[in-house]
Amino acid sequence: MIDNWGAYANFTEDEMRCRCGCGRADIDPQFMRTLQRIRAGFGPLKITSGFRCPEYDASVGGAGIHPQGRASDIGIWGEDVFHLLALVYADGMITGIGQKQHGPHADRFIHLDQTYGDLRPRVWSYS
């Protein structure tokens, strides 16, 4: 887990903290380095979900990647999605991309994660 949030110029511990109120922000440092590279190339990103404790992840129907500290949801839509995904693919370290690009703009997001040895799909859509 991260012990020096100052190493990530464009992130704060608060924005990566579990939204349930438990206070945890147990993010994997390798995943944060990847997010930092992507954010440095893209510019400001709205993190809508970073770390999730197992209880909160289950309550929102998560698949268990957020509690491992290797996933983040980013509120984004339209042309910005294209630019973000171009950076993600160029970086090559993200192994899971989920997209919800329908409905109200405020509810649209891209999920990014790093998993190791997982055989699940690399890109998927949320219904």
N, C-alpha and C positions, 0 to 999 in steps of 0.2 A: 504494500500500500504506500501511498505517497506521504513522505514526511517533509517535503519542501515544495509547497505550492508555488513559491517564487520562481521555480525553475520553468514554469509554464506562463510565459509573458501575457498570453491572451485569455487565461482562464482563472477562475477563482474557485476555491473549495465550495463556497456557497452555491454556485450554479450547478455543481456536480453532485450536491447532497441529495439524499433520498427525499422525495416529496411527502412521505408519510409523517414526517416530524421526528423520526428516530435520531436524526442528526448524523447518520453515517454517510461517508463519502469515500468508501473503500475502492478507489479506482486503481486499476493496474497501471504501473508506470509506463510500460511499453505501449499500452493503448493510448495513454495521455500524450506520449511523444508523437504518436501518429496523428492524433487529433490536433496537436499544436502545429505540426507541419501543414496540415490541411487548412487550418484556420489562418495561419500566417499567409498562405497563398490566396485564400478567398477573401478574408476580411471578417468583420463581425458576423457571428452566428448566434442564433437564439437557441440555447439548449433547453429543450422542454422536458427532458428526462435523462439523467445521468445514471448514477448508482441507484439501485433499488434493493432494499433489504428483501430477503426471500418472501416474507409475509406480504409486503406491498406488491411485489412482482406477481405473486399468485392472485392477489385481489384485482389486478388489472388485466389478468389473462396473459401475463408474460411467459416466455419460453425458457427462462432461467439464465439468460446471458447477462442481463443487467446486474444480478446479484454477484456475478463473477467479476464485476468491475471492468468489463471489456465491451461496453455498449453505451451508446448515447443516441437520443432522438433529437433531431434538429428541426425546428419549425421553419419551413421553407416551401416555396411554391414557385410556379412559373419558370421563367428563363433562368432564375438563380439555381434551380435544380440542375439544369444542364451544366452550368459552370462548376457547381459543387461536385457533381459526379465525374466530370472530366478530371478534376484534381484528385479525387478518390482513386480513380482507375490509374492515373499516372503514378500515384504514390505506391500502389501495389500492396499495401499492408492490411487493407480492410478485406475481410473474408465474407462478410454478410451485409447485404444492403436490402432493407425493406422500404417499400414506398407506399405512402398513402397520399395520393394526389387528387382526391375528389372531395366534394363537400365544401363547407365554408373554408376560406383561406386560413382562418385561425386554427383549424383542426388538421391542416395538412402538415406532413412531416416526412423526413427521411431518417430511417434507423441505420446506424453504422455500427458494426461490431468486428471484433477479432476473435476467432475461435481457433483452436488448435486440434487438428486431427478429426474434425467434425465432418460428416458426410451429408449434411443438410444442404438445401439449395443455397446458392450464393446470392441470388437476387429473387425477391418475391414482392407481391403486392398484398396489401391489407384490404379486406372488403369493408 
